[in-house]
Amino acid sequence: MKGMSARQSGGERRKRRKYYGLYFLASVVALYLILFLLEPAKTQESLEASGGLAVKVAPVLLLILLLMGIMNYFVKPKTVSKYVGQGSGLKGWLFAMSAGILSHGPIYVWYPLLKELRTQGMRSGLVAVFLYNRAIKIPLLPLMIYYFGVPFVAVLLFYMVLASFVQGKIVEMTERRPRGAL
């Protein structure tokens, strides 16, 4: 009896969680309606700005959806595990670092792709390494060297890469700890 009620509450929680997006959307629409009644001109200006942003972001999001679809079709969890999974070793760390340095574009574009890779077995520490190394921008290195000099940039890049590995290890260590332990 006790197990049955626990399963039902879990099912109810999943059902509620399923509708969080709709609750959020309804809240935003209601808020805009209230704001439109109070300040119609400012609300219209806000909606136009939001629409402009949506038009700019839509192509990027469509590209990411396309990449995720292609990745789901061609990249299998076994492949992900081989390169960035639990047994990937040094190869996985170097791959995550290189991919982070070579990646371009806005960071929010990479979040859905990284989430998909994590569901297929990518280690969380490697996600941290990837995200940390995104701060290194190859096209901007000549400008950075011009302003700060080669020795400064070389030392900074070395420590940024080193720090990314430390961050990745910290993320993995915190995930291994038992729940509730500090």
C-alpha beads as a LAMMPS data file, in Angstrom:
LAMMPS data file: protein, C-alpha beads

182 atoms
181 bonds

1 atom types
1 bond types

-500.0 500.0 xlo xhi
-500.0 500.0 ylo yhi
-500.0 500.0 zlo zhi

Masses

1 110.0

Atoms # bond

1 1 1 0.000 0.000 0.000
2 1 1 2.788 2.368 0.955
3 1 1 4.688 1.643 -2.293
4 1 1 1.547 2.231 -4.328
5 1 1 1.014 5.733 -2.948
6 1 1 4.676 6.594 -3.569
7 1 1 4.316 5.558 -7.215
8 1 1 1.140 7.566 -7.620
9 1 1 2.728 10.675 -6.149
10 1 1 5.700 10.210 -8.496
11 1 1 3.328 9.933 -11.443
12 1 1 1.448 13.018 -10.327
13 1 1 4.735 14.916 -10.018
14 1 1 5.725 13.920 -13.541
15 1 1 2.332 14.997 -14.826
16 1 1 2.657 18.419 -13.132
17 1 1 6.226 18.816 -14.382
18 1 1 4.990 18.064 -17.889
19 1 1 2.813 21.186 -17.797
20 1 1 5.357 23.626 -16.299
21 1 1 6.003 25.132 -19.734
22 1 1 2.303 25.739 -20.279
23 1 1 1.963 27.295 -16.816
24 1 1 4.870 29.602 -17.556
25 1 1 3.437 30.578 -20.952
26 1 1 0.024 31.281 -19.412
27 1 1 1.666 33.404 -16.697
28 1 1 3.576 35.462 -19.255
29 1 1 0.467 35.995 -21.407
30 1 1 -1.545 37.028 -18.339
31 1 1 1.206 39.415 -17.262
32 1 1 1.325 40.990 -20.717
33 1 1 -2.463 41.406 -20.707
34 1 1 -2.337 43.148 -17.338
35 1 1 0.536 45.348 -18.483
36 1 1 -1.301 46.140 -21.717
37 1 1 -4.260 47.418 -19.694
38 1 1 -1.960 49.572 -17.541
39 1 1 0.604 50.767 -20.122
40 1 1 -0.495 49.943 -23.700
41 1 1 2.278 51.901 -25.488
42 1 1 5.126 50.445 -23.430
43 1 1 3.677 46.949 -23.672
44 1 1 3.441 47.210 -27.459
45 1 1 7.054 48.464 -27.573
46 1 1 8.120 45.521 -25.436
47 1 1 6.283 43.033 -27.661
48 1 1 7.915 44.533 -30.760
49 1 1 11.369 44.216 -29.154
50 1 1 10.615 40.612 -28.164
51 1 1 9.404 39.845 -31.677
52 1 1 12.577 41.327 -33.163
53 1 1 14.692 39.194 -30.872
54 1 1 12.645 36.097 -31.748
55 1 1 13.227 36.768 -35.461
56 1 1 16.997 37.008 -34.839
57 1 1 17.152 33.886 -32.675
58 1 1 14.813 31.677 -34.747
59 1 1 17.350 30.772 -37.476
60 1 1 19.938 29.819 -34.868
61 1 1 17.439 27.663 -32.980
62 1 1 16.334 25.996 -36.215
63 1 1 19.972 25.248 -37.018
64 1 1 20.433 23.700 -33.574
65 1 1 17.279 21.594 -33.994
66 1 1 18.636 20.422 -37.340
67 1 1 22.029 19.595 -35.817
68 1 1 20.353 17.733 -32.953
69 1 1 18.257 15.744 -35.417
70 1 1 21.306 14.852 -37.476
71 1 1 23.222 13.978 -34.341
72 1 1 20.400 11.743 -33.068
73 1 1 20.307 9.959 -36.408
74 1 1 24.051 9.446 -36.903
75 1 1 25.631 9.632 -33.452
76 1 1 24.766 6.704 -31.256
77 1 1 25.247 6.571 -27.468
78 1 1 28.088 4.078 -28.006
79 1 1 29.974 6.659 -30.090
80 1 1 29.408 9.378 -27.503
81 1 1 30.635 7.037 -24.771
82 1 1 33.739 6.263 -26.787
83 1 1 34.799 9.912 -27.182
84 1 1 33.294 11.726 -24.189
85 1 1 31.750 9.017 -22.008
86 1 1 32.895 7.427 -18.748
87 1 1 35.729 5.456 -20.317
88 1 1 37.015 8.189 -22.622
89 1 1 40.030 9.073 -20.453
90 1 1 42.493 11.748 -21.560
91 1 1 41.107 11.610 -25.099
92 1 1 37.722 12.855 -23.816
93 1 1 39.286 15.723 -21.866
94 1 1 41.340 16.844 -24.872
95 1 1 38.347 16.489 -27.185
96 1 1 36.122 18.612 -24.893
97 1 1 38.862 21.244 -24.545
98 1 1 39.461 21.432 -28.304
99 1 1 35.768 21.524 -29.130
100 1 1 35.226 24.306 -26.585
101 1 1 38.030 26.403 -28.042
102 1 1 36.897 25.839 -31.640
103 1 1 33.185 26.429 -30.983
104 1 1 31.701 29.752 -32.035
105 1 1 28.416 31.575 -31.762
106 1 1 26.252 32.392 -28.774
107 1 1 26.539 30.054 -25.797
108 1 1 22.791 29.414 -25.507
109 1 1 22.960 27.682 -28.878
110 1 1 25.191 24.988 -27.405
111 1 1 23.042 24.182 -24.352
112 1 1 20.477 21.927 -26.107
113 1 1 23.242 20.099 -27.943
114 1 1 25.231 19.534 -24.742
115 1 1 22.087 18.366 -22.943
116 1 1 21.472 15.843 -25.713
117 1 1 25.075 14.628 -25.494
118 1 1 24.699 14.242 -21.720
119 1 1 21.585 12.106 -22.166
120 1 1 23.663 9.917 -24.491
121 1 1 26.445 9.507 -21.921
122 1 1 28.732 12.554 -22.020
123 1 1 30.482 13.132 -18.696
124 1 1 29.473 16.264 -16.806
125 1 1 33.098 17.188 -16.202
126 1 1 33.651 17.294 -19.945
127 1 1 30.649 19.573 -20.368
128 1 1 32.279 21.915 -17.834
129 1 1 35.591 21.762 -19.730
130 1 1 33.816 22.544 -23.002
131 1 1 31.939 25.507 -21.527
132 1 1 35.010 26.866 -19.740
133 1 1 37.141 26.734 -22.881
134 1 1 34.535 28.638 -24.877
135 1 1 36.091 31.740 -23.298
136 1 1 39.111 31.237 -25.559
137 1 1 38.261 32.886 -28.862
138 1 1 40.740 32.038 -31.626
139 1 1 39.674 34.933 -33.911
140 1 1 40.308 37.400 -31.068
141 1 1 43.755 36.068 -30.111
142 1 1 45.684 38.386 -32.480
143 1 1 43.905 41.392 -30.985
144 1 1 44.618 40.146 -27.485
145 1 1 48.292 39.642 -28.365
146 1 1 48.422 43.158 -29.826
147 1 1 47.121 44.696 -26.593
148 1 1 48.761 42.461 -23.983
149 1 1 51.736 40.780 -25.679
150 1 1 52.591 37.148 -26.397
151 1 1 53.920 36.201 -22.924
152 1 1 50.774 37.428 -21.148
153 1 1 48.430 35.705 -23.609
154 1 1 50.415 32.443 -23.521
155 1 1 50.381 32.324 -19.704
156 1 1 46.699 33.305 -19.555
157 1 1 45.678 30.634 -22.086
158 1 1 47.721 27.998 -20.269
159 1 1 46.014 28.805 -16.981
160 1 1 42.569 28.993 -18.586
161 1 1 42.979 25.511 -20.045
162 1 1 44.408 24.203 -16.776
163 1 1 41.523 25.782 -14.828
164 1 1 39.019 24.158 -17.184
165 1 1 40.367 20.722 -16.265
166 1 1 40.225 21.596 -12.557
167 1 1 36.617 22.766 -12.968
168 1 1 35.735 19.568 -14.814
169 1 1 37.258 17.417 -12.065
170 1 1 35.403 19.421 -9.378
171 1 1 32.114 18.888 -11.232
172 1 1 32.753 15.154 -11.455
173 1 1 33.752 14.923 -7.783
174 1 1 30.584 16.722 -6.664
175 1 1 28.448 14.356 -8.732
176 1 1 30.064 11.283 -7.164
177 1 1 29.290 12.356 -3.603
178 1 1 26.269 10.781 -1.961
179 1 1 23.114 12.893 -1.902
180 1 1 22.894 15.179 1.118
181 1 1 26.639 15.102 1.864
182 1 1 28.552 18.365 1.797

Bonds

1 1 1 2
2 1 2 3
3 1 3 4
4 1 4 5
5 1 5 6
6 1 6 7
7 1 7 8
8 1 8 9
9 1 9 10
10 1 10 11
11 1 11 12
12 1 12 13
13 1 13 14
14 1 14 15
15 1 15 16
16 1 16 17
17 1 17 18
18 1 18 19
19 1 19 20
20 1 20 21
21 1 21 22
22 1 22 23
23 1 23 24
24 1 24 25
25 1 25 26
26 1 26 27
27 1 27 28
28 1 28 29
29 1 29 30
30 1 30 31
31 1 31 32
32 1 32 33
33 1 33 34
34 1 34 35
35 1 35 36
36 1 36 37
37 1 37 38
38 1 38 39
39 1 39 40
40 1 40 41
41 1 41 42
42 1 42 43
43 1 43 44
44 1 44 45
45 1 45 46
46 1 46 47
47 1 47 48
48 1 48 49
49 1 49 50
50 1 50 51
51 1 51 52
52 1 52 53
53 1 53 54
54 1 54 55
55 1 55 56
56 1 56 57
57 1 57 58
58 1 58 59
59 1 59 60
60 1 60 61
61 1 61 62
62 1 62 63
63 1 63 64
64 1 64 65
65 1 65 66
66 1 66 67
67 1 67 68
68 1 68 69
69 1 69 70
70 1 70 71
71 1 71 72
72 1 72 73
73 1 73 74
74 1 74 75
75 1 75 76
76 1 76 77
77 1 77 78
78 1 78 79
79 1 79 80
80 1 80 81
81 1 81 82
82 1 82 83
83 1 83 84
84 1 84 85
85 1 85 86
86 1 86 87
87 1 87 88
88 1 88 89
89 1 89 90
90 1 90 91
91 1 91 92
92 1 92 93
93 1 93 94
94 1 94 95
95 1 95 96
96 1 96 97
97 1 97 98
98 1 98 99
99 1 99 100
100 1 100 101
101 1 101 102
102 1 102 103
103 1 103 104
104 1 104 105
105 1 105 106
106 1 106 107
107 1 107 108
108 1 108 109
109 1 109 110
110 1 110 111
111 1 111 112
112 1 112 113
113 1 113 114
114 1 114 115
115 1 115 116
116 1 116 117
117 1 117 118
118 1 118 119
119 1 119 120
120 1 120 121
121 1 121 122
122 1 122 123
123 1 123 124
124 1 124 125
125 1 125 126
126 1 126 127
127 1 127 128
128 1 128 129
129 1 129 130
130 1 130 131
131 1 131 132
132 1 132 133
133 1 133 134
134 1 134 135
135 1 135 136
136 1 136 137
137 1 137 138
138 1 138 139
139 1 139 140
140 1 140 141
141 1 141 142
142 1 142 143
143 1 143 144
144 1 144 145
145 1 145 146
146 1 146 147
147 1 147 148
148 1 148 149
149 1 149 150
150 1 150 151
151 1 151 152
152 1 152 153
153 1 153 154
154 1 154 155
155 1 155 156
156 1 156 157
157 1 157 158
158 1 158 159
159 1 159 160
160 1 160 161
161 1 161 162
162 1 162 163
163 1 163 164
164 1 164 165
165 1 165 166
166 1 166 167
167 1 167 168
168 1 168 169
169 1 169 170
170 1 170 171
171 1 171 172
172 1 172 173
173 1 173 174
174 1 174 175
175 1 175 176
176 1 176 177
177 1 177 178
178 1 178 179
179 1 179 180
180 1 180 181
181 1 181 182
